[in-house]
Amino acid sequence: MSRKPIRVFYSVLSERFYATRAWKEIRPGVIEVTGEKFDVTDDIAAMVVKHEIEFSPRVEAKGGDDV
């Protein structure tokens, strides 16, 4: 059985980022973590500061293709 890739999610409740391989989509846009999760908020924040990363809204190409 192949393992799911690791994904990173944001929790609105805790305002933290979590990485996990154990999750399921309950309904579109709603994810339930079903196993061990790892708080990666401080790691992400450190990289954003260190590398001066700026985020902007995602822009989709015409026709809905990913950019």
TIZADO-591227 format. One record per residue: residue number from 1; x, y, z of N, C-alpha, C in turn; residue in one letter. Coordinates in Angstrom, 3 decimals, padded with zeros to 6 digits. Layout:
% residues N
+-----+----------+----------+----------+----------+----------+----------+----------+----------+----------+--------+
: num :   n.east :  n.north :     n.up :  ca.east : ca.north :    ca.up :   c.east :  c.north :     c.up : residu :
+-----+----------+----------+----------+----------+----------+----------+----------+----------+----------+--------+
: NUM :        X :        Y :        Z :        X :        Y :        Z :        X :        Y :        Z :      A :
...
+-----+----------+----------+----------+----------+----------+----------+----------+----------+----------+--------+
% end
This chain:
% residues 67
+-----+----------+----------+----------+----------+----------+----------+----------+----------+----------+--------+
: num :   n.east :  n.north :     n.up :  ca.east : ca.north :    ca.up :   c.east :  c.north :     c.up : residu :
+-----+----------+----------+----------+----------+----------+----------+----------+----------+----------+--------+
:   1 :  000.844 : -001.186 :  000.000 :  000.000 :  000.000 :  000.000 :  000.887 :  001.246 :  000.000 :      M :
:   2 :  000.608 :  002.178 : -000.906 :  001.429 :  003.386 : -000.957 :  000.972 :  004.378 :  000.108 :      S :
:   3 :  001.930 :  005.126 :  000.593 :  001.646 :  006.110 :  001.638 :  001.233 :  007.432 :  001.003 :      R :
:   4 :  000.363 :  008.150 :  001.691 : -000.030 :  009.474 :  001.217 :  001.162 :  010.415 :  001.345 :      K :
:   5 :  001.254 :  011.390 :  000.451 :  002.317 :  012.389 :  000.609 :  002.020 :  013.265 :  001.817 :      P :
:   6 :  003.045 :  013.837 :  002.393 :  002.871 :  014.753 :  003.516 :  002.222 :  016.031 :  002.996 :      I :
:   7 :  001.226 :  016.513 :  003.740 :  000.554 :  017.769 :  003.386 :  000.597 :  018.713 :  004.574 :      R :
:   8 :  000.524 :  019.985 :  004.281 :  000.513 :  021.014 :  005.320 : -000.860 :  021.686 :  005.302 :      V :
:   9 : -001.441 :  021.803 :  006.492 : -002.750 :  022.424 :  006.639 : -002.673 :  023.548 :  007.653 :      F :
:  10 : -003.600 :  024.481 :  007.555 : -003.703 :  025.581 :  008.510 : -004.963 :  025.386 :  009.339 :      Y :
:  11 : -004.838 :  025.490 :  010.647 : -005.989 :  025.383 :  011.544 : -006.461 :  026.783 :  011.918 :      S :
:  12 : -007.698 :  027.086 :  011.566 : -008.279 :  028.378 :  011.922 : -008.454 :  028.460 :  013.440 :      V :
:  13 : -008.748 :  027.330 :  014.067 : -008.977 :  027.321 :  015.516 : -007.713 :  027.656 :  016.305 :      L :
:  14 : -006.597 :  027.001 :  015.953 : -005.354 :  027.215 :  016.708 : -004.454 :  028.266 :  016.071 :      S :
:  15 : -004.777 :  028.661 :  014.841 : -003.963 :  029.590 :  014.061 : -002.535 :  029.085 :  013.915 :      E :
:  16 : -002.398 :  027.785 :  013.630 : -001.097 :  027.133 :  013.471 : -001.120 :  026.300 :  012.188 :      R :
:  17 :  000.068 :  026.045 :  011.639 :  000.230 :  025.162 :  010.487 :  000.630 :  023.779 :  010.985 :      F :
:  18 :  000.056 :  022.742 :  010.382 :  000.362 :  021.361 :  010.761 :  000.700 :  020.551 :  009.524 :      Y :
:  19 :  001.676 :  019.653 :  009.666 :  002.025 :  018.711 :  008.608 :  001.572 :  017.329 :  009.045 :      A :
:  20 :  001.023 :  016.573 :  008.109 :  000.573 :  015.222 :  008.418 :  000.488 :  014.402 :  007.139 :      T :
:  21 :  000.513 :  013.114 :  007.302 :  000.306 :  012.193 :  006.199 : -001.057 :  011.505 :  006.370 :      R :
:  22 : -001.654 :  011.659 :  007.566 : -002.895 :  010.967 :  007.903 : -004.053 :  011.960 :  007.944 :      A :
:  23 : -004.798 :  012.044 :  006.857 : -005.915 :  012.974 :  006.778 : -006.968 :  012.442 :  005.824 :      W :
:  24 : -008.163 :  012.996 :  005.951 : -009.209 :  012.688 :  004.983 : -010.054 :  013.933 :  004.779 :      K :
:  25 : -010.596 :  014.046 :  003.576 : -011.455 :  015.178 :  003.255 : -012.887 :  014.782 :  003.603 :      E :
:  26 : -013.480 :  015.494 :  004.553 : -014.844 :  015.207 :  004.984 : -015.841 :  015.734 :  003.958 :      I :
:  27 : -015.607 :  016.934 :  003.506 : -016.373 :  017.557 :  002.426 : -015.442 :  018.601 :  001.809 :      R :
:  28 : -015.748 :  019.117 :  000.641 : -014.835 :  020.058 : -000.002 : -014.410 :  021.196 :  000.932 :      P :
:  29 : -013.112 :  021.314 :  001.110 : -012.549 :  022.370 :  001.932 : -012.474 :  022.062 :  003.420 :      G :
:  30 : -012.972 :  020.897 :  003.838 : -012.942 :  020.526 :  005.254 : -012.126 :  019.243 :  005.401 :      V :
:  31 : -010.997 :  019.364 :  006.111 : -010.067 :  018.253 :  006.288 : -010.062 :  017.809 :  007.745 :      I :
:  32 : -010.036 :  016.502 :  007.945 : -009.886 :  015.943 :  009.293 : -008.551 :  015.213 :  009.360 :      E :
:  33 : -007.719 :  015.581 :  010.321 : -006.462 :  014.876 :  010.535 : -006.800 :  013.603 :  011.301 :      V :
:  34 : -006.380 :  012.468 :  010.759 : -006.772 :  011.179 :  011.340 : -005.637 :  010.476 :  012.069 :      T :
:  35 : -004.514 :  011.121 :  012.173 : -003.366 :  010.508 :  012.848 : -002.449 :  011.574 :  013.401 :      G :
:  36 : -001.197 :  011.214 :  013.524 : -000.208 :  012.119 :  014.108 : -000.031 :  013.370 :  013.238 :      E :
:  37 :  000.053 :  014.523 :  013.898 :  000.295 :  015.784 :  013.190 :  001.461 :  016.491 :  013.854 :      K :
:  38 :  002.128 :  017.323 :  013.072 :  003.312 :  018.026 :  013.547 :  003.124 :  019.515 :  013.324 :      F :
:  39 :  003.299 :  020.312 :  014.371 :  003.177 :  021.758 :  014.275 :  004.429 :  022.290 :  013.582 :      D :
:  40 :  004.258 :  022.864 :  012.397 :  005.384 :  023.377 :  011.614 :  005.325 :  024.898 :  011.474 :      V :
:  41 :  004.517 :  025.553 :  012.300 :  004.329 :  027.000 :  012.217 :  005.637 :  027.756 :  012.384 :      T :
:  42 :  006.400 :  027.414 :  013.415 :  007.651 :  028.139 :  013.663 :  008.666 :  027.916 :  012.544 :      D :
:  43 :  008.683 :  026.716 :  011.963 :  009.591 :  026.434 :  010.841 :  009.234 :  027.289 :  009.632 :      D :
:  44 :  007.945 :  027.365 :  009.330 :  007.497 :  028.165 :  008.197 :  007.814 :  029.637 :  008.443 :      I :
:  45 :  007.492 :  030.133 :  009.625 :  007.741 :  031.543 :  009.955 :  009.226 :  031.884 :  009.840 :      A :
:  46 :  010.084 :  030.994 :  010.321 :  011.528 :  031.247 :  010.264 :  012.015 :  031.352 :  008.817 :      A :
:  47 :  011.511 :  030.495 :  007.929 :  011.927 :  030.533 :  006.523 :  011.399 :  031.784 :  005.827 :      M :
:  48 :  010.176 :  032.194 :  006.153 :  009.611 :  033.412 :  005.561 :  010.472 :  034.614 :  005.938 :      V :
:  49 :  010.854 :  034.711 :  007.202 :  011.678 :  035.836 :  007.660 :  013.085 :  035.754 :  007.070 :      V :
:  50 :  013.717 :  034.591 :  007.169 :  015.105 :  034.430 :  006.715 :  015.269 :  034.744 :  005.231 :      K :
:  51 :  014.310 :  034.288 :  004.416 :  014.423 :  034.436 :  002.965 :  013.573 :  035.575 :  002.406 :      H :
:  52 :  013.006 :  036.375 :  003.325 :  012.191 :  037.533 :  002.930 :  011.137 :  037.145 :  001.897 :      E :
:  53 :  010.420 :  036.072 :  002.177 :  009.389 :  035.565 :  001.272 :  008.129 :  036.407 :  001.411 :      I :
:  54 :  007.559 :  036.778 :  000.268 :  006.292 :  037.496 :  000.246 :  005.286 :  036.659 : -000.510 :      E :
:  55 :  004.058 :  036.627 : -000.009 :  003.000 :  035.873 : -000.658 :  002.001 :  036.828 : -001.286 :      F :
:  56 :  001.399 :  036.375 : -002.387 :  000.352 :  037.145 : -003.034 : -000.726 :  036.164 : -003.489 :      S :
:  57 : -001.911 :  036.658 : -003.770 : -002.977 :  035.754 : -004.210 : -002.568 :  034.998 : -005.465 :      P :
:  58 : -003.013 :  033.761 : -005.552 : -002.711 :  032.923 : -006.706 : -003.504 :  033.410 : -007.910 :      R :
:  59 : -002.847 :  033.475 : -009.046 : -003.490 :  033.893 : -010.286 : -003.599 :  032.675 : -011.182 :      V :
:  60 : -004.815 :  032.391 : -011.649 : -005.004 :  031.251 : -012.544 : -004.952 :  031.696 : -013.977 :      E :
:  61 : -004.379 :  030.841 : -014.816 : -004.291 :  031.126 : -016.243 : -005.688 :  030.991 : -016.858 :      A :
:  62 : -005.879 :  031.593 : -018.007 : -007.168 :  031.460 : -018.711 : -007.419 :  029.994 : -019.003 :      K :
:  63 : -008.637 :  029.576 : -018.836 : -008.979 :  028.177 : -019.060 : -008.860 :  027.355 : -017.785 :      G :
:  64 : -008.463 :  027.970 : -016.672 : -008.407 :  027.272 : -015.398 : -007.164 :  026.457 : -015.164 :      G :
:  65 : -006.183 :  026.523 : -016.050 : -004.947 :  025.764 : -015.861 : -004.119 :  026.372 : -014.753 :      D :
:  66 : -003.375 :  025.518 : -014.024 : -002.477 :  026.030 : -012.994 : -001.352 :  026.797 : -013.631 :      D :
:  67 : -000.879 :  027.813 : -012.921 :  000.232 :  028.632 : -013.421 :  001.528 :  028.055 : -012.914 :      V :
+-----+----------+----------+----------+----------+----------+----------+----------+----------+----------+--------+
% end
